[in-house]
Amino acid sequence: MPSTLTVDRNSTEDAQQREIIVKLDGEQIAQLAYGQSITKEIPAGPHTLLVDNTWNKKSVVFSAVEGDSIRFLAKNTSSRFSEFLLMIFGAAPIRVSLDRQ
């Protein structure tokens, strides 16, 4: 019985800017806009999950057990200064984060 991996991008703290590229074991599995999610069946064993918003990357190594339902929350966040830069220039550095749920 395979495990399932879900990556959500629905946090109310998300800056709702920039898409987040999701890679599992080096292979792109999704490109998430705010409000989207991806669910994928994965084999048991060790895996590396990476999220990248092209400004910033985060990765986590986890292990899946048969039948597991594994969830992560990905989000882009910005500081007050970044929000100012977004208003003035339309672009600013935004941090990406990845938290297991």
SULBELJO-V654515 format. One record per helix or strand. SS is the DSSP state (~ for helix, > for strand). FROM is the first residue (numbers start at 1). LEN is the number of residues. If there is no record, write none. Layout:
SS:FROM:LEN
SS:FROM:LEN
This chain:
>:3:6
>:20:5
>:27:6
>:37:6
>:45:8
>:57:8
>:69:9
~:80:10
>:95:6
